[in-house]
Amino acid sequence: MPMTVHLIVHRTNICTVSVDALTRISRAPMRTVRARDLADVYAYPAPALADLARRDLVRRLAHGVYCAVPPEHVGTGWFPTVEAAAAAVATAFYGDRVPVLTGVSAARVHQAWPRAVSDGYVAVPARHRPLSLADRPGAIRFVTRAVETLDAVAVPTELGAALVTTPEQTVLDLARSDPHGDVADVEAAIDAMWDTCDVQVLAGIAARHRMRATFERVAADR
């Protein structure tokens, strides 16, 4: 039987929670689990997690997926950025350091996208339907790609390290999504990242991913 501990929440509300469950969530990659992952801790994980969410000890990110609230944020109504939430949910499904933030989400991580967005975009190795975010309007949109071939780096988020495509990979991905340069936000993001890109790295990625025409068009425009 799991041990229990008494935690003080909001200074006045004392509740008993499962040490095993909270420790499992906090130690999971990106502090995030699916309800089914706690079947060996709780007979009925979903109601138990919903109770922890009401106590602000965990946050429901999407249907059946919860993250541990950082201790310093318990009781504050905290929630992660859409990019951190997208990476965390995808990690719960596909494993640590498998999903890669891509496209618009990658541009936002690189502080290049010119406005706020409601959806998160993450590359994964197998198809998955979009998932609505549970704590705000918006969705997580899964893009099927050979993630191991993407040029990516690890970046810190509120929930832990996540992979994101490099500026070079992001520029080429965005350019391919807007082949005629018609979308103002895409072009603004490419412009914002261009000076940080290594042209030789861009050319190498383009060659590996059959994106030479995309690279040549983007380079010619700048």
N, C-alpha and C positions, 0 to 999 in steps of 0.2 A: 504494500500500500504506500502511495507517495507520502513523503513528509510534507508538513505544512509549516508556514511561517506567517506571522502577523505583520502586515504592512500598514502604515498610516497614510491615508490618501486624503488630500484636502485638509490635513491636520486634524480633522475631527472624525472622519469616517474610517473606522477600523474594520478591515475585512480579512478573511482567511483565504489564501490562494495556494495553489499547488506550486511548490518550489520546482518540482520536476518539469512542469509545463512551462513556467516562465523562463527557467534556465534553458530549456530546449529551444524556445523561440529566440531568446536573446543571443544564443550561441549559433543559431542557424545562419547560413550564408545570407547576408543582407538582413539579418534579424527578422526573417520572414518565413512562414510555413503555411502549408495548406492544412485545413482542419483535419483531413484524413491522416496527416502525418502524426497526429497526437492520439490516434486510436488506442495506443498502448498505455496512454496516461489517463484518458477519459473514456468512459463507456459511451458517452454522447458528446463528442468534441464540439460540435457546432453550438449548442446551448451554453456550454461552459465558456467557450471563447466569446460568445455574445455578452455573457456576464462580465468577463474581464474587460471587454470593450466599453461597457457601461461605466466601469470603474476607471476608465481611461488608462489602463495598464497595457492594452494592446489597441491597435487601430485596424479596422477592417478596410483593406485596400480594394478588394474585388470579391466577387462571390466565392466564399470558401477560402479566402486568403487573408492572413493577418500578419501584421508586423508588431514587434515589441516597441512601445513608446520609450524613447530614451529617458532614463530616470529623472534627469533635470527638467523634462517637459511634462511629466505626469501632472494632470490637473490643469493644463494650460490650453487645451484644445489644439495642441500641435498636430500638424500633418505634414508629410514629406512633399517635396516638389513632385510634379507630374513625372519628371524624368527618373527620379529616384524610385517612385512607385512603380513605374513601368519596368525598370530593371529588376526591382525586387520581386515583383509578381512573376516575371519571366524566369528569374532564377529559381523560384519555388517550383516551377514546372520542369525546367530543363537542366538545372544544376548550376553549381558555382562556376563563374567565369566562362559560361557557355553563351548566354545571350549578349548581344552587343547593341547599345543604343546607336541609332542610325538616323540619317536624313535630318528632318526638322529637329528631333530631339538632340542629335549630335551637335547640330549648329547652335542650339540653345546652350548646351554644356560648354561649347567654345565661345559663348557670349557673342554670337554672330547673328542670331535670328532677331529681326527688328521688332518683334511684338510678342505678347503673351499668347500661349496656346492652351487648349484644353485637352489635347490628345498626346499620348506618348507613343513613340515609334521604336520598336526593338526588333533586331534581326535574330532569328532563331532557326535551328536546323530542320524543323518540320512544321507543317501547317498547323495553325491554331486560329480559331475564330476570334474576332475582337472581343474584349471583355470591358464592360462598363466599369468605370471607377465607382467605388462605393461611397467615398467621402466627399465627392464633388462632381459637377457635370464633367463629362469627358469619357474617354475610352483609351484602352491600351490596344494598339494595333501592331500585330505581329507580321513581320516581313520574312518570308522564307528565303534563306540564303545559305550558302556554304560558309558558315561563320568562321571556320578555321582559316579561310583564305583572306578574310578582311584585315586590312591594316588598322589595328586597334591598340589602344592604350588603356590602362586602368586609371580611373579618376576617383577621388573621394566623393561620397554623397552622405546625406544625413543617416543613411542606413548601412553604410559600409562601401567598400570599393566596388565599382562597376566598370565594365568595359564599354568604351565608346570609340567609334571610328575616329581616326586621326583627322586633322584638318584636310590633309590631301585626299584621303578616301571620302570624306564628307563633301568636299568640293565636287569631286567627280560624280558621286551619287546624286547630289542635288542637280548638277548640270544635266545628267542623264534623265532626270525626272522632268526637266523643262528644256527639251531639245531645241526649242526656237528662242529661248531667252525671253519669254513673254510674261513670266510671273515675277512681279516686282520684288516680292519678299525673297524669292530664291536668288535673284540676281544681287540683291542687297547683301544677303548672307555670303554669297561667293566673294563679292568684293571685300567684305569685312575680313574674310579668312585668307584671301589671296596672298597678301604680303607675308603671312606667317608660313606659307607653303614652300617646300623645296621642289623646284621644277623637276629635278631629276627623279625624286621620289614619285611625283605625280606621273611622270612618263612611265616609270616602272610599274606602278599600280595599273595604269591604263593598259599597258601591254599584257599584264597577267589577266585582266578582266575583260579583254576585248573592248576597250573603251577609248581606243586611239582617236577615233573621230570626235568623241566628246572632248577629250583633252585638247585636241588641236583647235576645236571651236572656242573653247574657253580661253585658251592661251592667246588666240588671235584677237579675242575681244578685249584683252587686257595688255 
